[in-house]
């Protein structure tokens, strides 16, 4: 796993016959992602097979794809050798349902493998266990007209192993075998363990994801408890709320809303969002597998190339904070994220301080030097109690994330203290800073960061707070769709509690401030603020972005004496 942990950043490629219809069938828009069009339309196998005779991506240039990945700062490429439709992008001797039977007649995987190695990238295969085309794969789709009589899943597995043998003996050393489509009942834990062993018998050093087996916990991607096969977890379209020491994982994500190409999907994430997602993932000890879906002509869409180039320019200056790093020691940082190496911390600053002072909370290590990556500009360092204070330039070097490298003595030593008021006296309890308790509740980076999946009555969030005595108005920024609204939520402080009814805000991404009661803080000691479901609970509570405690009377909000810089 050493190279995987060093790489941190890879390119995912979803490409196949589904790029031809590109989200439409018989002139009608088909819902869902592009690669699922056969099921979502639906399209009978005999009709879908006609796409093979149209597949002729004459603009495909493996070297251009590999260069784009290399220039983006990626270290490995994972491409669909075969997706759920069963069509192979390689020269397979065991089927005619492959690229060599199309007008293109070129082994795409061989060309890409050669191009990636020329750029110093590791080539890796995605391979679907599920196969909508093979006559022996079971279960059949509900919409299929083909009878299942005579189908034998064991015979299908023999076919799948034959294709995997081709992929692992005809193309040199493969970095990862990225399985998918394992969730149907015909695929079992015993089959998964046996397939894992078979693949390793062909390439002992290969890395295999956890989707070879049945241990994946939905889209969260990490294994449930048990003796599951596979080397790492695979969160899909999400980032775990916190790092997981001792667990290898990789978040795969799209740049827009689809994996395979859709001509009508223009909902692109910004380059800033993608760079910050990379920082977020690496700060928690994970890898980022970022997807592109090429067109039927063989071109990576221009918006994808633009974003790869933007990320590459950022990586040119900041790759030191990505490659070979591990999770940072801070549970959360209000200004951004932190990755780490022995003797170094890398602060990925998203929110640049307006007063020129960046507070690094609870870092007890001696900081011997600080510099800004990309410019090398030194940063002056001082200390205030357990916090390190950095005197930074007036403006960030990069709007997405400016990285400050700290050289420290010893292993990171961080203490977590209570959340205190800002200069204006307000206390902001962000979702990102919450201690999460329960089965389903989790932090989501989408919608600007919020607590979501609040679907158990036992789930709750809490924050440790310390503030001057006085009266505070509690305001909760929340969201809820109309059909889930109406549950009660409770906000508890040291001495008081408030119960409110969750309103509809129109969508999960639309947040509105909900005023609760005015509460009194009667002690200077730290206390906890808890938000939990109330007695009336529909089964879905709300999304929560922030809890605000706003002073309503006179307090002494003057800050303690500031740091002194040498």
Secondary structure, DSSP 4 states (H G I P E B T S, - for coil): -HHHHHH-EEEEE--STHHHHTTEETTEE--S-GGGHHHHHT--HHHHGGGGGG---TT--HHHHHHHHHHTT--EEEEEEE-TT--BSS--TT-SSBGGGSSS---HHHHHHHHHHHTTPEEEEEEES--SS-TT-SSPPTT--S--TT--HHHHHHHHHHHHHHHHHSSS--SEEEEE---STTS-HHHHHHHHHHHHHH-TT-EEBGGGSS-B-GGG-PBPSS----SBB--BS---SS--TT--BEEEE-SSS-SS--TT---PPPHHHHHHHHHHHHHTT-EEEEEE---TTS---HHHHHHHHHHHHHHHHHGGGTTT-EE-S-S-BTTEEEEEETTEEEEEESS--TTSEEEETTB-SPEEEEEETTT--B-EEEEETTEEEEE--SS-S-SS-EEEEEEESSS--B----B---TTS-EEEEGGGPEEESSS-EEESGGGSEEE----TT-EEEEEE---SEEEEEEEEEE--GGGTT-EEEEE-SS-EEEEEPPP-SSTT--EEEEEEEEEE--SS-EEEEEEE-SS--S---EEEEEEEEE-S----PPPP-----
